Amino acid sequence: MLLFAAIVAAAAPAFAAERILASRVWPAQEYTRVTLESAHPIRHEYFFVDNPSRLVVDLEGVGLDTELKALPSKVGASDPYIQSVRVAVNRPNVVRVVFDLRTEVKPSVFALAPVGEYKNRLVLDIYPAKPPDPLLALLDKNDPIAEIAATPQLPAPPGQLPSAQAELSAAKAELPAARAELPAPKAEPAKAVASAPAAPEEKKAHEKKGAPKTERLVIVAIDAGHGGEDSGARGRRGTNEKDVTLAIARRLKARIDQESNMRAVLVRDGDSFIPLAQRVAKSRRVQADLFVSIHADAWVRPDARGSSVFALSERGATSAAARLLAKRENDSDLIGGVNLGVRDPVLARTLLDLSLTATISDSLKLGRAVLTELGDINELHKRSVEQAGFAVLKAPDVPSILVETAFISNPKEERRLQDSAYQERIASAILSGLRKYLAQNPPLARTKQVAAN
């Protein structure tokens, strides 16, 4: 009898139900993410049921605990894809989670190993099965560029994306040509930016290539760093980097959209996670002329302070700090959660380092213009544009910069980053830098020919 009791006691842990430590729901127009976190990997399987449309997920070896019971309350009425959630014990040792859907979906279900502050995670990314046609947005919306940027980014079948981009190029060519204005105090004729004098070496280069001078709408992709599962750095007062970057990005968009010759696209306009490759692909999909990624730096020492601007480097980082920062930012995919089992050839080609030399040169010019303006409102951490291998800056044909607005790890700067007036000043400084760059480097005319990804 004692022997039998000892055997049962030894076997008990193997049959103990796994506890769900945390459950989170991140709704967004691109997709809704549901995350279940546990101490050990969760065995699972899923299937669909029609009439009405439902996604059923069976969790094996999991107990119906308080966290799972709370999952239905975390789905909001405005969720674009999930109407409601039901959780119950389906059979011994199995808990069934039923997602009542608003539309036909294409889920991506995968597990993530522990990283950072997270333990094992089971992730359900619920994408729409039929993404909206971005070209219809040109007919139906007042803000076609933002609508195109908001369409879900599902992997496209081979050969499909180039033709879609060609159609998008043709559609955008129909947009009214915008008039530019000089950044000088006095108003000048509308075409001043298009014909603004370039530096001698730049002027010669343009004349040599026969590049046309143009006046047209300039598209700026604004990337609010981090989001969703990836909160970014956290200040001592509990401020999350992802919240600060989104607030500044929205203010910058509002200011850019007031310019007669510019329009802004928010790569992330909500608390959702977007993989780094998708951020690059999204900006290229709307044919952005410039890409600005907004961040709030952190360092181990709380006295580190100041603003910085970074561009991509082909040959390594310009400093040890820049290399560490690039690694931390590139690790966002691990923290935010990317399904590494999916290989999307379109995104893979997007991140190829094609002929980046010219683009990096333009990125450095853009960075210097923005850094100079930031120096008027905040101390500069470094007085020159630094470079490192940031994955989010790897669009081969879009001048791209990463702006570290201030150190969120510095208590004084954390308070400033929370202040709406300071956020406005940051946005204004970045816009002034963009205008200064465009005055000397007007964008070329768009063509209907689509470069290979």
N, C-alpha and C positions, 0 to 999 in steps of 0.2 A: 504493500500500500504506500509506504514511504517512497519506494522507487518510482511508482506511478506518479505520485505528486511531484517528485523532482523533475520527471520528464515533462509533465504539463507545464510546470513553472519555467523550464528552459525554453519550451516552444512558444510560450505566450507572446513574447515580443514579435515573433514572426507574423502573428495574426492580429497585432494591434493595428487599429485603423489609423491611417495617415491623417494628420490634421492640416487643414488649410489655414496658413498663418495670416494671409492677406488676400483680398480680392479687389481688383480695380477695373474700372470701365472708362475708356478714353474715347468718346465719340468725336468724329470729325467727318468732313465731307468726303475725304479720300477713302476712309474706312473707319470702322469702329474696332478698337482693340479691347479684348477682355483678358485679364491676367490673373492666374491663380498661383499663389506662391506657397511653397511647402518646404519642409526640411529635406525631403527626399524626392526623387523624380516620381511623377504621377503616371501610372499606367492608364491608358485611355484609348477610346475609339469613338468615331463619330459617323453619323449618317443623316440623310435628309428624309423628310416626310412631307408629302404634298397635301394640298386641300384641307386646311390652309398650310402655307409654307412654313416649315419648322426645321431647325438644325438641332439635332439631338447629340449630346455628348455624354458618354458613360465614363465615369471615373471609378476605376477599380481600386479596392483597398482603401477607400477614403470614407471617413465618417461624416455624417450629416451634422456638422458642428455649427456654432454660432456664425462664423464667418461665411460659410456657404449659404446659410439661411438668410443672411443679409444681402446677398448678391442681387436679388430682384429689385431691391430698393435703390440700387445704384444705377439703374438704367433710367435715364431721363425721358420725359415725354417728347423731347426734341431730337432724340437719337434718330439719325437718318435710316438706319438699317434694322435695329432691334426694336420691336414693339413692346415686348415684355419677356420675362424670364420666370421659369418655374423650376423648382428644385425639390426632389423627393428621393427616398430610397426605392430603387427599382427592383432589386433582388438582394439576397444576402451578399454583403461585401461590395455592393455596387450602388453608387449614387448617380442618378440621372439628372442632367441639366438640360432643359428644353428652352431653346430660344425661338420665340414666335417672331417671325420676320415680316418686315414691311414690303420687301421686294425679293426677287431672286438674287441669291448671293453666291460668291465663290470664296469660301474660307481658306485660310492658310493656317494650319494648326501645327505647332512645333514646340519643342522643349528648349529651355535655355539653362545652361549650367550656372552655378553661383558666380556672381561677379559683383564687385563693389559691396554695397550694403544689401544686395539682394541674395536670396537663397535660390533654390531651384524654382523655375517658373514654367508653367504651361501657358502658352500664348495662343489665343484665337484671334486672328486678324480677319474681320468680316468685310470683304470687298463686294461691291456690286458686280453681278455676273455680266451685266451689259453697261459699260461706262457710257455716260452721255456723250453725244457727238459734240466736240468742242466748236465745230463750225456753226452749229445752230445758235450758239451763244452770240454770234455776231449779229444775228437777226433779232434775238429776243431780249437782250440785256443792254442796259445803259453803260455798263462797264465791261465790255467784251474781253479786255485783256485779263482782268482779274478772274472772270468766269472761266476762261480757258485755263488759267493757272490752277483753278480749283478742281478741275476734273480729275477723277481717280486715275492713278498711275499704275495700271495693270500691265504686266508684261505683254508686249505686242507680238503677234506671230511674225516669223521671219518675212521681211519684205514689206510689212504693212506700214511701219513707221515712216520711212522716207516719203511715201506717197501722201500720207497724212500731213507731214510737214510741208510738202509742196503745196497742198491745198491751203494750209494755214498761211504760208507765205503769200499766196495769191489773195487770200481774204484780207490779210492785214494791209496789203498794198492798196486796198480800197478805202482804208481809213482816211479821214481828212488829214491832209498834211498840216502839221502844227507849226505855228510861228514861234521862233525863238526870241529870247530877249537877253541883252547883255547883262552881266553882273555889275556893271558900272552904275553909279547913282543916277545918271541921266538916262532917260529912255531913248533908245535908238530905233531905227527901222527894224521891222520884225526879222529880217533875214540876216541880222548882224552876226548871230552866233555861227551860222553856216559859213559865213565868209570871214570869220574872225582871223586875224593874222596869226600864223603859226610861227614857231621858232624857226630860224633859218634852216637848220638841218632837216626839220620836219617838212618845211615848205618844199625844199628841194626833193625830198623823198616822194611827196605827193605829186609834184610836177613830173618827176621821172616816171612814175607809174601811171600818170594820166588819171589819177583818182578824181572822180567828180565831186564837186562841192554840193551838198544837199541841205534841204530844210525839210525835216520830217519829225514825226513823233519819236522821242527817245524813250526806250523801255528800260526801266531799272528794276532788277530783281532784288528784293530785300529779304534776306534770310535771317529770321530770328533764331538764334542758336538754341539747341537742345529742345525740350518739349516732351510731354507725356511721361513715360517711365524715366526718361533722362532729365533730371532736374538741373543738371549742370552743377556749378559751384554753389555753395551755400554760405551766406554771411553769418557772423556771430549772432545777429539779431533774428536769424531764421529766414532771411530773404533768399529766395531761390533765383538763380541766374535766369532760368527759363522764363520767369514772370517779368523780370526787368527787360530782357531782350525783346520780348513781344510788345511790351508797352512802348519802348523806344521805336521799334520797327513800325508800329501803327502810327505813331506821331510823325515819323519820317515819311511814310506813305502819304499822309494827309497833306504835308507840306509840298511834296513832289507833285501831287495831283493838282495843286493850285498853280503850278507853272504851266504856261501856255504851250510849251513844247515838250513836256515830259509826262510820263505816266508810270506809276509804280505797281508792281506785283508783289504781294506778300507770299513768299514760299510757304510759310506757316502762319495761319491766321486762327490759331486756337491752341489749346493745350493738348497737342497730339505729337507723337514721335514720327519723324520723317527720316529715313536712312540718308546718309551722306550722298550716296550715288543718286538717289531720287531728287535731292535738292539741286544737284548739278543738272540732271536731266530735265527737271521742271523749268529751270531758268532758260535752258536752250530750246525747250519746246515752245516757249512764247517769244523766242528770238530776242532775248534780252541783250541790250547793248552794254550794260554794266551790271555787275553782281556785287552786292555789299552784304557781308555776313556780320551780324551784330552779336557781341559777346560782352561779358563782364568778368575780368580776369580774377584769378585767385593765386595766392602764394602761401608758403608755409609761414612766412613772417608777416605779422599784421601791419607792419609799417611800410610795406611795399605799396606804392601809389602811382597814379598817373595814367594817362591814356596812351595807347599804342596802336599802330596800324601794321598789318602784315600782308605780304604777298607770297605767292608760291615760289619755291626754289627748286631748280632741277638738280642742284649739286649739293644739297645738304643745307642745314640751318646756319644762319649767320651768327647764332649764339647758342649756348647751352640752354638758356631759358627759353628761347624760341623753339628749340628742338623738343623740350619737355612739354611746352604748351601744345605744339602740334600733335604730339603723341596723346596727350589728354583729350584734345578735341577729336582726334581720329578714333579714340576708344568709345566715343558716343554710340557707335553702332553696337558695341558689346553691351553697354549699359541699357540703351534704349531697346535693344532686342531686334536683331535681324535674322531672318530665316536663312541660314547659310546653306541649307539644302537646295535652295532655288538658285539656279544659274541663269540669269537673264542676259543673253548676248547683247541686247541693245544697250543696257546699262554698262556692261563690260566695255563695249566700244566707246561709250561716252567718256569713261575714265582713262582711256588710253592717252598717254602723253604724246600727242601728235607733234606738230611743229609749234611748241610752246614759247619759243624764244621771243617772238614778236609780241605775243600776248602778255608775257611776263614784263616786258619793257613798258607796255601800256599800263599794266597793273601798278608798276612802280610809280609812274607819273600820276596816276589816279591817287595812289596812296599818299604821295607827297602833298598833293593838293588838299586832301582831307586832313592829313596830320597837321598841316599849317593852321587850318581853321580850328581844329580841336585845341591847339596850343593857346588860343585866345580865351578859352573858357575853363581850361583845366591844365594842371601841370602835366608835362609829357614825361612818360616813363623812359622813353628813348626818343631822341630828336631825329632819328632817321627811320625809314621804313625797313622793318626786319623781314626776313624770309625764312620759310621752313616748308616742309612737305605736307601742307594741309590738304586733305582729300577733298574738302568742300570747295577748294579754289581751282580744281583741275579741269574746268571747262576749257578746251583747247582754243576756243575762238571768242571768249568773252573776258575782257579785263575784269579781274576779280580781286577784291580786298577783304580782309577780316579786320574789323574794328573792335579793339578791346576798349570799351568806353571808360572804364575805371576798375579799380580793384575792389571787388565785392568782399574780399577778405579783410579789407581795411575798414574798421568801424566808422571812421569819418566819411569815407567814400561810399560805404554802404548806405548811410543816411542820405547822401546826395543822390544816389541812384534811385532811392525810393521817392524822391521829391519830383512832383510833376513839372515844376518850373525848370528844374535841371534837366529832366528828360527832354523838354522842349528845346533847351539850349543845345543839347547834344544833337538832336535832330536837325536843328537849324545850321549847326556847324558842318555836319556831314553834307547837307544840301549845298551849302556855300562851296564846299570842296568839289562836289560834283559839277556845279556850274562853272567853276574856275577851270576844271579839267576840260569840259566840253567846249568852252570858249577857245581853247587852244588845240583841241583835238575833236573837231566835229565828226560825227559818225558818217560813214559812207552810205551811199544809196543802197537800199535793199534790192536784192534780185530774187527772181523766182527759182533760181537754181539752188538746190539744197545740197549743202556739203555733206559728205558721208560721215556717219557717226563713227 
